[in-house]
Amino acid sequence: MYLKETISGHDYSILHAAENDDGIKLLQIRNPWGTAEWNGAWSDGSKEWTPERMIQLSHRFSDDGTFWMCYDDFLNYWDMIYKCRLFDSSWTVYMTWINYNVVPRFKGKFKLSLPKECYQLSFCAFKEGETSSYLALKLPAGDYGIIPHENQEPKQEKENEAKKYEWELKLGLRVYSKCAGIKLEGLPGEFPKKKDKKEEKAEEKGPEEKGR
């Protein structure tokens, strides 16, 4: 492999994509650690670079972890790509949390209010202490209820009765937008009451048996 000091499982960032005058597709890649550069075609000091190409791509040779490589070589050496969105100062972040229970399931939700149509909305939903999941979309103006649905297995019942009144999870919602005036709030609702054994037996009997 033509990467110096390559680290297994290490992530690199694609900074820029370009096509030169010869129709060659190129990618500018950076190692966030500032080391380990490509030393094949289009690497710093390689024969592919001419003064004109250096100017065209605003490139300079430097051992800073940033390098160029052609698209075909990139496909040969990387087999997984993650897409990410970079949020600069033009974006506003809205965030809130709610408590969540799996069994019995709670009836809480997130409420989102948009004063006008928003073409750039990016949602980030996550459980406390875990990896996030993202969704990007556009929505017309209005009020929206966002109802979470967690499929994980409920926690095992414990003998301590106090555990009946403890929330199982904490869920968060983060919204990134370039639209001003957005409102986001969490409406957790009341803790879902767990039925005692008498109530469960009454439901199992049905309405006819209850009336006897």
MIKE-856402 format. One record per residue (C-alpha): residue number from 1; residue in one letter; x, y, z. Coordinates in nm, 4 decimals, padded with zeros to 6 digits, m for minus. Layout:
N
PT | k | r | x | y | z
PT | NUM | A | X | Y | Z;
...
This chain:
212
PT | k | r | x | y | z
PT | 1 | M | 00.0000 | 00.0000 | 00.0000;
PT | 2 | Y | 00.1260 | 00.3491 | m00.0811;
PT | 3 | L | 00.0258 | 00.5191 | 00.2409;
PT | 4 | K | 00.3105 | 00.5983 | 00.4785;
PT | 5 | E | 00.2581 | 00.4762 | 00.8347;
PT | 6 | T | m00.0941 | 00.3635 | 00.7547;
PT | 7 | I | m00.3112 | 00.2991 | 01.0596;
PT | 8 | S | m00.5644 | 00.0186 | 01.0314;
PT | 9 | G | m00.9223 | 00.1353 | 01.0791;
PT | 10 | H | m00.8164 | 00.4995 | 01.0738;
PT | 11 | D | m01.0455 | 00.7597 | 00.9125;
PT | 12 | Y | m00.9364 | 01.0161 | 00.6544;
PT | 13 | S | m01.1321 | 01.3221 | 00.5348;
PT | 14 | I | m01.2067 | 01.4151 | 00.1733;
PT | 15 | L | m01.1564 | 01.7896 | 00.1502;
PT | 16 | H | m01.2004 | 01.8606 | m00.2179;
PT | 17 | A | m01.2814 | 01.6965 | m00.5514;
PT | 18 | A | m01.1502 | 01.8323 | m00.8824;
PT | 19 | E | m01.0918 | 01.7454 | m01.2459;
PT | 20 | N | m00.7774 | 01.8777 | m01.4171;
PT | 21 | D | m00.7367 | 01.9918 | m01.7775;
PT | 22 | D | m00.6553 | 01.6352 | m01.8845;
PT | 23 | G | m00.9879 | 01.5043 | m01.7507;
PT | 24 | I | m00.8278 | 01.3238 | m01.4552;
PT | 25 | K | m01.0537 | 01.3139 | m01.1490;
PT | 26 | L | m00.8668 | 01.3919 | m00.8287;
PT | 27 | L | m00.9461 | 01.3973 | m00.4571;
PT | 28 | Q | m00.7738 | 01.6004 | m00.1899;
PT | 29 | I | m00.7573 | 01.3905 | 00.1272;
PT | 30 | R | m00.6403 | 01.4694 | 00.4769;
PT | 31 | N | m00.5367 | 01.2614 | 00.7722;
PT | 32 | P | m00.6765 | 01.4489 | 01.0759;
PT | 33 | W | m00.3666 | 01.3444 | 01.2708;
PT | 34 | G | m00.1477 | 01.5470 | 01.0323;
PT | 35 | T | 00.0697 | 01.2499 | 00.9313;
PT | 36 | A | 00.0597 | 00.9449 | 00.6995;
PT | 37 | E | 00.0376 | 01.0642 | 00.3388;
PT | 38 | W | m00.0135 | 00.8895 | 00.0080;
PT | 39 | N | 00.3109 | 00.8475 | m00.1892;
PT | 40 | G | 00.1808 | 00.7107 | m00.5198;
PT | 41 | A | 00.0684 | 00.9077 | m00.8259;
PT | 42 | W | m00.0188 | 01.2695 | m00.7459;
PT | 43 | S | 00.1516 | 01.2569 | m00.4074;
PT | 44 | D | 00.3787 | 01.5423 | m00.2998;
PT | 45 | G | 00.6802 | 01.5576 | m00.5273;
PT | 46 | S | 00.5475 | 01.3027 | m00.7802;
PT | 47 | K | 00.6070 | 01.3418 | m01.1539;
PT | 48 | E | 00.2396 | 01.4238 | m01.2184;
PT | 49 | W | 00.2784 | 01.7687 | m01.0673;
PT | 50 | T | 00.3755 | 02.0601 | m01.2905;
PT | 51 | P | 00.3914 | 02.4294 | m01.1950;
PT | 52 | E | 00.0667 | 02.4846 | m01.3878;
PT | 53 | R | m00.1130 | 02.2008 | m01.2071;
PT | 54 | M | 00.0131 | 02.3250 | m00.8720;
PT | 55 | I | m00.1441 | 02.6643 | m00.9435;
PT | 56 | Q | m00.4644 | 02.5147 | m01.0830;
PT | 57 | L | m00.5270 | 02.3120 | m00.7653;
PT | 58 | S | m00.3708 | 02.5646 | m00.5230;
PT | 59 | H | m00.1406 | 02.2903 | m00.3979;
PT | 60 | R | 00.1950 | 02.3068 | m00.2250;
PT | 61 | F | 00.4181 | 02.0266 | m00.1029;
PT | 62 | S | 00.4109 | 01.9865 | 00.2733;
PT | 63 | D | 00.4240 | 01.7004 | 00.5208;
PT | 64 | D | 00.0993 | 01.8019 | 00.6909;
PT | 65 | G | m00.1218 | 01.4973 | 00.6303;
PT | 66 | T | m00.2974 | 01.6539 | 00.3283;
PT | 67 | F | m00.2453 | 01.4982 | m00.0156;
PT | 68 | W | m00.4009 | 01.4444 | m00.3587;
PT | 69 | M | m00.4702 | 01.1143 | m00.5332;
PT | 70 | C | m00.6641 | 01.0142 | m00.8437;
PT | 71 | Y | m01.0152 | 00.8796 | m00.8071;
PT | 72 | D | m00.9269 | 00.5324 | m00.9415;
PT | 73 | D | m00.6527 | 00.4871 | m00.6801;
PT | 74 | F | m00.8911 | 00.6047 | m00.4124;
PT | 75 | L | m01.1405 | 00.3319 | m00.5065;
PT | 76 | N | m00.8627 | 00.0729 | m00.4927;
PT | 77 | Y | m00.7519 | 00.1616 | m00.1404;
PT | 78 | W | m01.0742 | 00.2597 | 00.0361;
PT | 79 | D | m01.3821 | 00.0377 | 00.0510;
PT | 80 | M | m01.6039 | 00.2433 | 00.2827;
PT | 81 | I | m01.7165 | 00.6071 | 00.2674;
PT | 82 | Y | m01.9232 | 00.7952 | 00.5242;
PT | 83 | K | m02.1086 | 01.1091 | 00.4247;
PT | 84 | C | m02.1130 | 01.3899 | 00.6793;
PT | 85 | R | m02.2374 | 01.7465 | 00.6839;
PT | 86 | L | m02.0226 | 02.0265 | 00.8183;
PT | 87 | F | m02.2168 | 02.2923 | 01.0080;
PT | 88 | D | m02.0647 | 02.6381 | 01.0022;
PT | 89 | S | m02.1716 | 02.9571 | 01.1816;
PT | 90 | S | m02.4626 | 03.0101 | 00.9390;
PT | 91 | W | m02.6501 | 02.7194 | 01.1040;
PT | 92 | T | m02.8495 | 02.7368 | 01.4272;
PT | 93 | V | m02.8748 | 02.4358 | 01.6584;
PT | 94 | Y | m03.1930 | 02.3498 | 01.8528;
PT | 95 | M | m03.1834 | 02.0682 | 02.1073;
PT | 96 | T | m03.4021 | 01.9079 | 02.3733;
PT | 97 | W | m03.4362 | 01.5840 | 02.5735;
PT | 98 | I | m03.7266 | 01.3694 | 02.6925;
PT | 99 | N | m03.7518 | 01.0652 | 02.9154;
PT | 100 | Y | m03.8681 | 00.7442 | 02.7494;
PT | 101 | N | m04.0123 | 00.4146 | 02.8601;
PT | 102 | V | m04.0343 | 00.0973 | 02.6481;
PT | 103 | V | m04.2796 | m00.1166 | 02.8500;
PT | 104 | P | m04.5251 | 00.0240 | 02.9247;
PT | 105 | R | m04.4665 | 00.2641 | 02.6339;
PT | 106 | F | m04.4956 | 00.6316 | 02.7145;
PT | 107 | K | m04.6942 | 00.8836 | 02.5070;
PT | 108 | G | m04.4445 | 01.1678 | 02.4956;
PT | 109 | K | m04.3137 | 01.3372 | 02.1829;
PT | 110 | F | m04.1085 | 01.6241 | 02.0460;
PT | 111 | K | m04.2844 | 01.9328 | 01.9130;
PT | 112 | L | m04.1316 | 02.1307 | 01.6245;
PT | 113 | S | m04.2708 | 02.4657 | 01.5052;
PT | 114 | L | m04.1559 | 02.6161 | 01.1756;
PT | 115 | P | m04.2514 | 02.9792 | 01.0982;
PT | 116 | K | m04.1793 | 02.9261 | 00.7274;
PT | 117 | E | m04.0784 | 02.6543 | 00.4850;
PT | 118 | C | m03.7315 | 02.5260 | 00.5676;
PT | 119 | Y | m03.5291 | 02.3707 | 00.2892;
PT | 120 | Q | m03.2314 | 02.2840 | 00.5064;
PT | 121 | L | m03.3224 | 02.0856 | 00.8137;
PT | 122 | S | m03.0946 | 01.8199 | 00.9560;
PT | 123 | F | m03.2275 | 01.6025 | 01.2399;
PT | 124 | C | m03.0084 | 01.4158 | 01.4867;
PT | 125 | A | m03.1790 | 01.1639 | 01.7169;
PT | 126 | F | m02.9851 | 00.9791 | 01.9838;
PT | 127 | K | m02.9946 | 00.7930 | 02.3126;
PT | 128 | E | m02.7902 | 00.9292 | 02.5996;
PT | 129 | G | m02.4315 | 00.8098 | 02.5693;
PT | 130 | E | m02.4794 | 00.6409 | 02.2291;
PT | 131 | T | m02.4062 | 00.7121 | 01.8633;
PT | 132 | S | m02.6403 | 00.9479 | 01.6789;
PT | 133 | S | m02.8464 | 00.8884 | 01.3656;
PT | 134 | Y | m02.9121 | 01.1669 | 01.1141;
PT | 135 | L | m03.1909 | 01.2616 | 00.8765;
PT | 136 | A | m03.1984 | 01.5587 | 00.6385;
PT | 137 | L | m03.5194 | 01.6916 | 00.4785;
PT | 138 | K | m03.7245 | 02.0023 | 00.4024;
PT | 139 | L | m04.0642 | 02.0836 | 00.5551;
PT | 140 | P | m04.3347 | 02.3455 | 00.4931;
PT | 141 | A | m04.4291 | 02.5899 | 00.7680;
PT | 142 | G | m04.6404 | 02.4486 | 01.0521;
PT | 143 | D | m04.6368 | 02.2578 | 01.3799;
PT | 144 | Y | m04.5086 | 01.8999 | 01.3843;
PT | 145 | G | m04.5213 | 01.6229 | 01.6420;
PT | 146 | I | m04.2215 | 01.3891 | 01.6309;
PT | 147 | I | m04.3037 | 01.0612 | 01.8044;
PT | 148 | P | m04.0056 | 00.8397 | 01.8897;
PT | 149 | H | m04.0279 | 00.4616 | 01.8701;
PT | 150 | E | m03.7603 | 00.2575 | 02.0438;
PT | 151 | N | m03.7370 | m00.1113 | 01.9529;
PT | 152 | Q | m03.4888 | m00.2250 | 02.2144;
PT | 153 | E | m03.5807 | m00.4930 | 02.4656;
PT | 154 | P | m03.7264 | m00.3557 | 02.7908;
PT | 155 | K | m03.5225 | m00.3833 | 03.1064;
PT | 156 | Q | m03.5903 | m00.6871 | 03.3215;
PT | 157 | E | m03.8380 | m00.6451 | 03.6035;
PT | 158 | K | m03.6796 | m00.6022 | 03.9444;
PT | 159 | E | m03.8309 | m00.6847 | 04.2804;
PT | 160 | N | m03.7844 | m00.3302 | 04.4075;
PT | 161 | E | m04.1218 | m00.1570 | 04.3643;
PT | 162 | A | m03.9505 | 00.1803 | 04.3269;
PT | 163 | K | m03.8155 | 00.0677 | 03.9894;
PT | 164 | K | m04.1701 | 00.0952 | 03.8538;
PT | 165 | Y | m04.1294 | 00.4708 | 03.8497;
PT | 166 | E | m03.7875 | 00.5000 | 03.6881;
PT | 167 | W | m03.7551 | 00.5947 | 03.3209;
PT | 168 | E | m03.5694 | 00.3354 | 03.1143;
PT | 169 | L | m03.4111 | 00.5735 | 02.8601;
PT | 170 | K | m03.3351 | 00.9354 | 02.7877;
PT | 171 | L | m03.3773 | 01.0407 | 02.4238;
PT | 172 | G | m03.2515 | 01.3574 | 02.2602;
PT | 173 | L | m03.3397 | 01.5421 | 01.9406;
PT | 174 | R | m03.1135 | 01.7993 | 01.7811;
PT | 175 | V | m03.2208 | 02.0085 | 01.4809;
PT | 176 | Y | m02.9781 | 02.2057 | 01.2650;
PT | 177 | S | m03.1271 | 02.4742 | 01.0427;
PT | 178 | K | m03.0516 | 02.7921 | 00.8516;
PT | 179 | C | m03.4099 | 02.9094 | 00.9143;
PT | 180 | A | m03.4665 | 03.1536 | 01.2004;
PT | 181 | G | m03.7492 | 03.1401 | 01.4557;
PT | 182 | I | m03.7741 | 02.7610 | 01.4931;
PT | 183 | K | m03.9107 | 02.6254 | 01.8214;
PT | 184 | L | m03.8295 | 02.2774 | 01.9528;
PT | 185 | E | m03.9551 | 02.1356 | 02.2805;
PT | 186 | G | m03.9868 | 01.7982 | 02.4479;
PT | 187 | L | m04.3279 | 01.6841 | 02.5752;
PT | 188 | P | m04.2560 | 01.3720 | 02.7793;
PT | 189 | G | m04.6038 | 01.3252 | 02.9243;
PT | 190 | E | m04.6688 | 01.1402 | 03.2470;
PT | 191 | F | m04.4811 | 00.8300 | 03.3452;
PT | 192 | P | m04.6834 | 00.5313 | 03.2139;
PT | 193 | K | m04.8393 | 00.3513 | 03.5068;
PT | 194 | K | m04.7539 | m00.0153 | 03.5268;
PT | 195 | K | m05.0568 | m00.2346 | 03.5892;
PT | 196 | D | m05.0655 | m00.4397 | 03.9042;
PT | 197 | K | m05.1544 | m00.8080 | 03.9037;
PT | 198 | K | m05.5260 | m00.7456 | 03.9804;
PT | 199 | E | m05.5631 | m00.5155 | 03.6788;
PT | 200 | E | m05.3840 | m00.7622 | 03.4514;
PT | 201 | K | m05.6087 | m01.0486 | 03.5661;
PT | 202 | A | m05.9205 | m00.8331 | 03.5159;
PT | 203 | E | m05.8171 | m00.7595 | 03.1559;
PT | 204 | E | m05.7510 | m01.1275 | 03.0901;
PT | 205 | K | m06.1026 | m01.2206 | 03.2107;
PT | 206 | G | m06.2765 | m00.9806 | 02.9747;
PT | 207 | P | m06.5869 | m00.7621 | 03.0248;
PT | 208 | E | m06.8350 | m01.0525 | 03.0524;
PT | 209 | E | m06.6528 | m01.2257 | 03.3362;
PT | 210 | K | m06.6013 | m00.8941 | 03.5178;
PT | 211 | G | m06.9773 | m00.8398 | 03.5425;
PT | 212 | R | m07.0519 | m01.1765 | 03.7045;
